[in-house]
């Protein structure tokens, strides 16, 4: 990975588009093939367009059959629920934390990924416990002096597009890994005659 750099109020290793996060996710999928061992902690609120990225992704993941998802539109994992979420995750689980963040105007619509925990609430100055072995932060709007206001006035269209892109990349990473695993399994099977 590239060196760590600060992006607005987000710090991560790279700024990536949908197609560029697929290799990051594929590297996780290669090490953690069992979808059921992955826990997505999708942080955010359904009451703010910018902060709804996490719950939107969580809801879409559930719709696509992912079993272990914390944080959906129906049950958001907002600032009040993050501490409970950290405690609820089994110690042996592989946690991918997802949240929205603010960054430079040129970075809007891109993703920041890191092998390491996510620090939720950083954009609005909240101190919440870090979460995840892997993290994805979506830059939903530009960083400014009034972070909370910037999240409130974020384009819902932009956030929904980013949520779909992230879920498509997640699906692609694990379906590719699944297909490779099946192909590998088939190589070793001897047909019965």
Secondary structure, DSSP 8 states (H G I E B T S, - for coil): ----EEETTEEESEEE-HHHHHHHHHHHHHH---GGGEEEEEB--TTSTGGGHHHHHHHHHHHTT-S-EE--SSS-B-TTTHHHHHHHS-TTSEEEEEEEEEE-GGGTT-EEEEES-B-TTGGGT-----B-SEEEEEEEEE--S-HHHHHHTS-HHHHHHHHHHHHHHHHHHHHHHHHHHHHHHHHT-----
